[in-house]
Amino acid sequence: MKIKTVLLLLIFSGLVFSQTKIEIKNAWIRPAAKGANSALFFTIVNNGTKSDTLTAAESKLADIVAVHETYKKDNDKMGMREVEFVAVAAKSKIEFKPGGLHVMLIDAQKDFKIGDQLNAVLKFKHAGKIKVKAVVQDMPLVSGMKH
Ligand SMILES: [Cu+2]
């Protein structure tokens, strides 16, 4: 009887939460002058019971918009490279932050001034396009660093 109840609950919750529930939190952009490079950071929260995948980022803010990761090169220097996708497991979150994942904005189409609210779009395999409003600032909204 108990097993039946559990199964019913699983089926029920499966129906209710079958869609991915992606939320973008704490989005911010580094200040930049027109023509310079900048980056967009945020936290992807997946409240759903299915994994989803970030497949692209779009914005009119920059000539080239790409999902990047920071990595350590052989010579111990840090480099950046494009990533094709970022998987977000069910019930998890991924933080895009300086020194890690970020959305690279190459050749800013205007000045990004501190306090400005700027728009971008993140594309997910299941959740589709999600609009992101990011504030321009020097520091993360919520620091991921704990000393
Ligand atoms: Cu980059």
Residues whose N, C-alpha, C, O or C-beta is under 5 A from the ligand:
A	BS01	CU	H68 M80 M104
